[in-house]
Amino acid sequence: MKFILGIDTSCYTTSLAGVGLDGTVLFNHQLLLDVPEGKYGLQQSEALFHHLKNLPLLTDSIRELIPDGEIAAVCASVRPRPQKDSYMPVFLFSHHIGQAVADLTGTPFYPVSHQETHIMAGLYSANGPNSSQFLALHLSGGTTELLHVTSQETGFDIKLIGNTLDLSAGQFVDRIGVAMGLPFPAGPYLEQLSLSGTGLSSITGSVKGLHVSFSGPETQGQMLIRKGEAYPEIAYAVYDLLIRVISKWILNAVSKGYTNKVLLVGGVSSSRILRQGLQERLSKRNRSIRLYYADPKLSKDNAVGTALLGLQAYQNQHIK
């Protein structure tokens, strides 16, 4: 059985995936990097070391899953975004491992960006938008960007139309969560804590046109912690703020003439509370807006999107 091997090594996760030539996902393995308690992440050199340790743990089971598997091509995330000047050391690992595997197996190697991987995984699992053009909100620990996306024969043409002016949405969540003593990444734990909140505390945010800011909300959250506010109330306030800011962001984009079809990707967008809140809030303000969510497992860092991009490139090269 021939398959496309996808490799993605981000700041937080080592990911491998395999997609058959018919588009079937054969395996999808992810392993979080080990972040010490109380820290907000890892230095790039530390992350590279953890990817080295994680890779054999992920490859060990692949042969058992597909004993007759044969690599047809390798696709790897080699940069954060699809621009030539986009660079981050952690992606050197997936780039060079991917190139080495392709060389040893005599197969094509396709370099892509981490952001394209998220968008492809989102389209695959959200069953939409079924349009050649759409908006994508990339919400993660390292990125908070509003993108205008046009599908191409291979990959996407991505134009940045809005972003955060300071902290990413994921940094905001993690800094508040870690300050409460929650593990990193803090999102799932903070979301669970917020379920016991009642809305007694509030945090204000900033949306200016197509740009957002989370440094002010982070300062407010830290002040609530120092004042001894109940943690469930602070967690509730964090997600309430995210819902208000992101919904206003989307409304501003649509009001400026951008498409009303919006795909949400990235780890922050896997939050059930965020998804429900955005749906409810936007349905009251502009019912024409259509939100599409990646499967929660594929919202987070993964190599399924990487492998699917590789399949697209492989088919365009070999089936003509």
Beta strands, then each sheet from edge to edge (+ up, - down):
strand 1: 2-9
strand 2: 13-20
strand 3: 25-32
strand 4: 70-79
strand 5: 109-113
strand 6: 133-139
strand 7: 144-151
strand 8: 156-164
strand 9: 206-208
strand 10: 211-213
strand 11: 261-265
strand 12: 290-293
sheet 1: 3+ 2- 1+ 4+ 5+
sheet 2: 9+ 10- 8- 7+ 6- 11- 12-
end
